[in-house]
Amino acid sequence: MKLKASCFIRVTAFSDCPMIAMLRPRSGVTQWMISERYDLEPWVPVEEFIDSYGNLCQRMIVPRGHMRIGVEVAMEVEDHITVAPHAPQTPISELPSNVLHYLLQSRYCPSDKMLHKALSVVGRTPRGYAQVEKIRSWIHHNLAYRYGVSSASTDALDTLEHGAGVCRDFAHVGIALCRSLQIPARMVVGYMHGLKPMDLHAWFEAFLGGRWYTFDATQDAPRGARIVLAYGHDATDVAFISDYGPRPLQLNEMRVEVTAPDEAQPEAVPAVKTSK
């Protein structure tokens, strides 16, 4: 299916500020770029590079004052996500070298402290895809989607303690529980068609049976129509803007829109239920 997505951001810099943005998607296995428009106002030189996770990054100096960044893309994407209930857990000895590091604990995913919780969640569920789906379902039914209970420092343990969070928090919990069971897991951010309210979205992937599978704990059923912007260990690696100035950039405005121009517009779905 064809999706059109746009993201417009307005920031203020209090002095010249080095910045890295990750707002441009790449063509890949599940998505293909049709067209793209990328605007900066004022225009500044941009250095593009691919980071260690395969993400397309834009490095620039934001001049003192206001800057507007706009990205508009048209992508061909899958209208569903692959479900494989019998996909096995891959033995560590057989994991590809570029996947192995997704077993490690990270800033927001302290998996070394979550094995007991993971075992209580999965119980006697067979190892592999079924365990990850059990984790996804448990998060969906036991954590409330609620704004204002988490911050930039909230990790997976904090989210379990609060019993609530937003999409990035749900993803962190899923990743940490998977890694504690020696299942490689990574964070994904991007666009998803039909969210209400519309915003950038976060979910996670687990490596099973030789490939990555998508899991989204904010949804009650598998949903496709996604555009991936970035992958990483956790939110540290997938921030849409990272600034390095003496004073942080001020985010004044952010608008996201995703449409499927070739289809009748579906009823918008909430990111998740709003209470337990």
Summary of the structure (lengths in Angstrom):
residues: 276
radius of gyration: 18.7
end to end distance: 33.3
largest distance: 57.4
contacts: 888
relative contact order: 0.24
helix: 21%
strand: 37%
